[in-house]
Amino acid sequence: MSAAGNALLAEPWKELWNNDLSLTDKIIAPDFVAHAAPITGSGGDTVHGREGLKGWISGIHTILRDLSFEYTVGPITTDDYLVVRWLAEATYAGGFPGAPDDAVGNAVRFTGTDTLLVRDGMLAEYWANADSLLFVQQLGVRELP
């Protein structure tokens, strides 16, 4: 695809993360792979396939009520890549390992950068880079399990 064509994937990617999971089959390649450093060390560093991505997004929305993303930079595109810088805001709903019970209800705000490989008009690979330290500080996490 062209850089301009890849830029058209930015908005549905953001809406997918804003919990419109119906977009998954439209923009995510069946063999999709996501790479993200686990915060707690409780899972692997990759997510595979459309269902894996939907499960990851759903899980994040369970912990972070009213989670919403907006772009602050981009989209920046080439013929192969899409890059965006985002800001996320939500209310913590509980369930994050190491977070104290009194963190429930806290507003959280953090940023990140997504780098995505585009293949045949679909998002095929994803490298996530989020400010996890800022996120856990806002929850009052003192030690990760």
Buried (B, 14 or more C-beta within 10 A) or exposed (E): BEBEEBBBBBBBBBBBBBBEBEBBEEBBBEEBBBBBEEBEEEEEEEBEBBEBBBEBBEEBBEBBEEBEBEBEEBBBBEEEBBBBBBBBBBEBBEEBEBBEEEBBEBEBEBBBBBBBBBEEEBBBBBBBBBBBEEBBEBBEBEEBE
